[in-house]
Amino acid sequence: MPVDEHQASGDQVAPRTQRGIVAFTTTQWSVVLEAQGESPAAQEALENLCRTYWRPVYSFVRREGLGREEAEDVTQGFFAQLLERKRLSAVRKEKGRLRSFLLGALKYFLADERRRAMAIKRGKGQRLIPLERLRVDERIEMESSDPVTAEMIYERRWALTILEHVLSRLKDEYRAVGNAALFDSLKQLLPDEPGSPSQADIAAQLGMTENALRQAFYRFRQRYQSLLREEIAHTVATPGDIEDELRHLIAVIEA
Amino acid sequence: MGEFYGVPRESTRETPTMLRVIRICRKCGAKIFSDAPEGLCPRCVLKTALAMPSEASVAGVSDPGGVDKLSRGAVTAGPDGKKAARAAEMLGELGDYELLEEIGRGGQGVVFRARQKSLNRTVAVKVISLGQWASKAHLKRFRLEAEAAARLEHPGIVPIHEVGERDGSCYFSMKFVEGGQLDEVVRHAPMSSRQAAELVARVARTVHYAHEHGILHRDIKPGNILLDAKGEPHLTDFGLARLVETESTVTRTLEVLGTPSYMAPEQAVGNNAAIGSVTDVYGLGAVLYQLLTGQPPFAGGTTYETIKLLLDTEPRQPRLLNPKIDRDLSTICLKCLEKDPKRRYSSALALAEDLERWLRHEPIRARHTGIFARGRKWLQRNPTRALLAASLIALAAAAGWIVWKSEFIRQPVTNGVAVLPFENLSPDPDNTYFAEGIQEEILTRLASIADLKVISHTSTQHYQSKPRNLSQIAKQLGVANVLEGSVQKVADQVRVNVQLINAQTDSHLWAESYDRNLTDMLGVESEIAKRIAESLQAKLTGREEEALAVKPTNNPEAYDAYLRGLAFEIRSMSGSLPSSSSRGLEEKATSFYERAVQLDSNFAIAWARLSRMDSSIYFDSGTDVTRRDAAKRALEKAQKLQPNSPETLLALGYYQYQVLRDYGPARTTFGRISKTLPGSSEVLMALGRVARREGHWNESIAYHEQALALDPRNVELLIGAAWTYGPLRQFATALKIYDRALDIRPNDPDVTAGKATIYQAQGNLPEAARLLAEVNAQTNADWAFRTKITQLRLERNYGEAVRLLQAHLAQFPFASDYWRGLAQVDLALMQRRAGDTAGAKATAEQARNTLEQLHRDQIGDVNLAAGLSQAYAAMGEKESALAAAERLIMLLPRTKDAADAPARQENLALIQTIFGENRRAITTLAQLLQTPYYSWLYGPGVVTPALLRIDPIWDPLRANPAFRKPAINKQP
């Protein structure tokens, strides 16, 4: 039974914002940098960013040899002090990307903590970044670290966090207009692995023509790209950095 | 789906993560870990997602699956198919446009290739991202600019089709030029000189066309020149630079425009009046420079640095960067880049023609000027340049956050009028006050008209009422028009004659005679002001009209008293008066204002003036509580009657500044007033004074310079400026300013003395002596006398100093014990130095008794406390002296009054030196050398290493090795 063309052609993706294209000045990291963390909007942006990117930080800390609970504490502590006034002077000097900024700040923080060698304090309650439940596989003991590797882990985790986010947003968009099934099918097409269902198969499955599916897939990819750039945009200071950061991300994933 | 196997822990050492491997990707062979999003191989996902669409079938143009028009659900190759396909390509939609591809990004916004739905054609759409600056005013201005530019039709100008606005973003559509931005193109394929010259000549002619139609580009740079497939240039983004110009921040302009490398100096400084077609010529020159040398003429690491470079330095000779560049072509290029707009080509056409001459191998018109002649003179003469220098310094101090304060960069007002002193034709000489008062009143009303530039009375007071060299005077003052007037008062009848003259043409714009009863006088000034404004076509806003219409009072007697008070106030400020006399005049003024409000308690302006007078007197005295309360009371009355009038606000500002010494609020208040009285140099000067007290010396310079730009012949201002440069130890500048003041008021004793203190600070005693030669015991001018005494002390001529001081004391009846006591202290200390210990002790005792008594009643008075400490010192009473000096320091901590507080440290150092506490004194002095402040010993100069070396006061310290340390010993 042919599905309603309107739906099948995937026009019903959640409306995209014009803002993503035109108002770079409101991406989160640039907001933080511009206000140097001083405005409520900047505080909020920074919190959002911390909430999003805590995992690479956590992975780094773990790779540095801390146990699970300790690593959680340290991660909390790191973000807590980042969000408090005193560390924002570091933000003031920062001109670049959130990724490198966080890594740098994290290294300093760990060095400080090691020096103090006492119990790490959590944030004062209100500033807790809700760490999502760690997946079972993440709770594996790490061997003692080699600094290069910890950084590699951070980078990789960062890249994957972004990719996760993109897919997750994409999924939400499709879900919002009732196209969850379409999303699930289209996402299978992404890796383009031999042996996975072909476009023809999926089209038949969903009751679309192959052409319609092709176009839907095209839009899907375009939207993915868009969201990917947006996610990256939130972590860089100027539009010029987006492409570079994207290249970096690709390089990290390819490695 | 695929095979599945776990990996033993040991092998995880090879991999970057320690997570479990789910499987191996069949496409690329990479291990897929458990953290892979959605369980998909991230490498392949990225590859696929980011790949450009290759299949033609995606476009939906041809359907290999066959055409099935009958099936409802089928997507076909027909119009529906095309539509859906196009939907696939879109990045977004903006009104009538489907955005297809991003083709460029600049500071202002993004350019897309787009399809215009209604006409089905490809266009370019530029979306301006104003973000948080998308105010209605901006958007409106944007539309106006874009619409104006849209009317231009020229092959070299990218035509604008449509202008629109949506959700706070502005966009306009224009012809899509296949090709690219000039800078991109040139990066890949550099041009030859000839090609560059041809291109720029063509663009110059295009620009000239726009100029002829009244449109300036204002943002000519390689990024705004598009090249089509044939290599023809097309200019785009006309007038958009205007878009983000506001009366406020230049920051925004710079941030949004991106690099200022191609910006003309007058744009960078914000001197909007100087921006004209020659600004675009500069831009063309910058483009030519880039094409010839591969670099923009100025490029610093940051915006701020680039601007500094472009204002301060000459561009590097193109031939240094590329020796193959022809000398003539280089000359043409540099002529466009002259800092002084008048030295550039007068029009884009002139530039084009010279380039074309060069192309034809004909001799060019531009002259080869010497390298050093260029630039420097203009920079030095241009006051706004000094202004920016000051604000740039302030910026550097402000921790790297680049904010151009709007107050620093203003648009000079175009309509200017100076009100010359009114002639008094009355038989009764007592009525001069009347003439002065009327003049002042007219000035005040004129100053409230934003569109007019008005010269203060201080600048005009030394001119005659009916001078012959009007045009010269007008030029000196920087205005085009002059108001002459005369006043004749006989009993109750008043006749006022005024005429407004255009000084350049010496033509009468308007003349009028007013015959009024004293009771009817009150509306006359407003009428005159209004007519002046009309004649000069200065637009009056509604509020200004209202304000002008308000009669200050209906009671002619009250008004009369007010005018008298005004006249005394003016005279008290005319300079070169001993403090006792000026105080006398101030008190007279006060009493007249008091009378005025007595007669009419609703006379708001009189209350305001009264408050100001009281504040000023309080400021000088320091502790007169009755004055303080009087100032407050008068202020409150004024606020109740007219809370928002400029006069009341001025009174508030001075109250905050001089009574409460609350500099932050004072600054805010004066800042408010400066917006309603934009032509007023007085407010700017007040801001400058407050800034000094806050320790913001460079800001103070900026305010003074700005005020001077408006009112260049104002001696009070010049002195104020000199008193700021001096403490900053910018002696060369201070000297120049004193010279300017002397130019206007030759032989003014106080100004001359000020200049002398600078020479003293530099250690140049002979020069200082020359300037002070005329000062003697009869000299009534305070500063002059004090400086002379200091000079004598520096020359170690104590005998003469003592003699002078004694004669001075004898000669002048001091208004109060206060001044007498302070003068006696000076004498006592000098006698001590001269070796007359007995005499010193006697005098000191007298001084101490006088001052102690006064001090009991006025504990907060700084002069008294200082004098007292010195009196004790002169008497050899170490404990009391030190205690008094230290108490003084505690009266007001440094943060409260940054200009004055260090002087108390200086006083303490003096006392310490007298009593042998050398180390402490040296430490204090070392610190003072680094601080700008108002010195009591050397005022209005400041302590310098030279002074430390020659002043006998510090003799006891010389043996101490610390005194010889480089910090103290460096030149000068």
Interface residues (C-beta under 8 A of the other chain):
Chain A: P2 V3 D4 E5 A8 S9 D11 R16 Q18 R19 I21 V22 A23 F24 T25 T26 Q36 S59 R63 R92 R135 D137 E138 I140 M142 E143 T149 M152 I153 R156 R157 A159 L160 L163 E164 L167 S168 K187 L189 L190 P191 D192 E193 P194 G195 S196 G207 M208 T209 E210 N211 A212 R214 Q215 Y218 R219 R221 Q222 Y224 Q225 S226 L228 P239 G240 L249 I250 I253 E254 A255
Chain B: M1 G2 R9 R13 P16 T17 M18 L19 R20 C25 R26 K27 S34 D35 A36 P37 E38 L40 C41 P42 R43 C44 V45 L46 T48 A49 L50 A51 P53 E55 S57 V58 G60 D63 G65 D68 S71 R72 G73 A74 V75 G81 A84 A85 A87 A88 E89 L91 G92 L94 L99 R105 G109 V110 V127 S129 G131 Q132 R166 D167 G168 S169 G400 W401
